[in-house]
């Protein structure tokens, strides 16, 4: 029996729920400014329109904490979950390399 992992959150949604929503004095524009990126760029990330880039992971690490690698792992987990939902592997079969001459 295979247990499917719960849908991991998009990095942007996680950022919004953790670093913006709970605080009255912090806005997406404040964080975008601290990150040194356009507000529209950060808005696309927190709204799940664009994915996290390695460059943004480095910026998030410097401004919000955590390592760039941990930010990228969150994005990778989201991407892989989405791919597993969309890629049909029913008609694929494993190659048996022991039997290949």
SVG drawing of the C-alpha trace seen along z (x, -y; Angstrom):
<svg xmlns="http://www.w3.org/2000/svg" viewBox="-3 -48 29 59">
<polyline fill="none" stroke="black" stroke-width="0.4" points="0.0,0.0 1.4,-3.4 0.5,-6.4 0.4,-9.6 2.0,-12.6 -0.2,-15.5 0.0,-18.3 3.0,-20.4 2.3,-24.2 3.7,-26.4 6.6,-28.4 4.8,-31.6 1.8,-30.6 4.0,-29.5 5.8,-32.8 2.5,-34.7 1.0,-32.6 4.2,-32.7 5.7,-36.1 2.9,-38.4 -0.5,-37.3 0.2,-37.2 1.8,-40.6 -0.1,-44.0 3.1,-45.9 4.6,-43.7 3.4,-43.8 4.4,-42.0 5.7,-45.4 7.9,-45.7 9.4,-42.2 9.9,-42.9 11.8,-46.0 13.9,-44.2 14.6,-41.5 15.6,-44.1 13.1,-42.9 10.1,-44.5 6.8,-44.3 5.3,-42.6 8.0,-39.9 7.4,-39.1 3.6,-39.2 3.8,-36.6 5.8,-34.4 3.4,-34.7 0.4,-34.2 1.8,-31.0 2.1,-32.4 5.8,-32.0 8.1,-29.5 11.1,-30.1 14.4,-30.7 17.8,-29.9 18.5,-33.7 15.3,-34.3 16.1,-31.5 19.4,-33.3 17.6,-36.6 14.9,-34.9 17.7,-33.3 19.3,-36.6 16.1,-38.4 13.8,-35.8 16.3,-33.3 16.8,-29.6 19.2,-28.4 18.9,-28.8 18.9,-25.0 15.9,-24.7 13.9,-27.2 14.8,-25.3 13.8,-22.0 10.3,-23.4 10.0,-24.4 11.3,-21.0 8.8,-19.1 6.0,-21.2 7.2,-20.7 7.6,-16.9 4.2,-16.5 2.6,-18.5 4.4,-16.3 3.3,-13.1 -0.3,-14.3 0.1,-15.0 2.4,-12.4 0.7,-9.1 3.2,-6.3 0.7,-3.4 2.0,-2.6 5.6,-2.8 7.7,0.2 11.1,0.5 14.1,1.5 15.8,4.6 19.5,3.7 20.6,7.2 19.0,8.6 20.4,6.0 23.5,7.3"/>
</svg>
